[in-house]
Amino acid sequence: MRRRTPLLVLLILLIIWPVLTAAHIIPPTPPAPPPRLILGVEQISATAWALLVGCSSPPHDLRVWAEEAPPQLPQTITALAPGRWRAQFDGALPSSAIVYGCGQRAALVVASTTTPLWLNSLFGLGMVAAALLGVRLIRRPHRVVTRPTLSPTTPVWQAHITDEQGDRILTLPTGMLTAGSDPACHMIVLGSDIALRHAHLMLTEEQAHIVDLASPSGIFCGPVRRRLRPHTPTLVGDEDIWLGATVRLRLVKI
């Protein structure tokens, strides 16, 4: 019996030790989500408005894209509090726009807070007419209505790409697109040093900008391969763009 005692103690320790170890392991703290980019909007006058943004550093890369308009840069950036900034823009306040800054992208939708009295009355009459029409349609036999298919946005840019897949040409629409090796990206490029989300392409009817998403291998442009600053939109010209050291990209307007 005495010879079996050390073996029993060792067996008990082997069973209890993983349980005690797991009980003392502190689970890792999940990373905090990035702060909200757009904190508010102010209409200063008919020719000026301001955007309140949240960013840990001065948002010098702040850009605003309204419909059918080139990117707009802030005229002044004022610090309100730690992590809070007020960027003033010229022109009328857009009803909707895309905001890029501090490495984030957000949609700006401005809703009217005041409604004229006549518009409220018109809305009430419309609701009554809709209710009467709905009752009439319920009593009538159902008829299937075929709606025309909406045509997709016409592409206005061509991307000439050279990567591990060879040379190819892609047509791109306007808007903000993501380029990288992730299959979920709008433009998939493959290379040994290409990040999952390597860059953002900001395409309008007239201009194209590219943003390095702090990729390890970087983005270069020009014959001397000048490296672009991360999280800073850069206007794309006729020169070649290099994603990392192996992928070549050129944007051509159709």
Helices and strands as residue ranges (DSSP letters): H 4-24, E 38-45, E 48-54, E 63-66, E 76-81, E 84-90, E 96-101, E 104-109, H 117-139, E 157-163, E 166-172, E 175-180, E 187-188, E 199-203, E 208-212, E 219-221, E 226-227, E 234-235, E 241-243, E 247-253
